[in-house]
Amino acid sequence: MVFRETVRILKIGIELSFNIKRRFHANKIRTIKKIR
């Protein structure tokens, strides 16, 4: 049971970090377009 909970927490953490990275990348692209 504990193992299953840990896996669920890990999946949520991975999804959150992935979303944050994607958002950061999108913001970087947007700023580069503004500069050009």
PyMOL commands that set and color helices and strands:
alter all, ss='L'
color gray80, all
select helices_A, chain A and resi 2-35
alter helices_A, ss='H'
color red, helices_A
deselect
rebuild
show_as cartoon
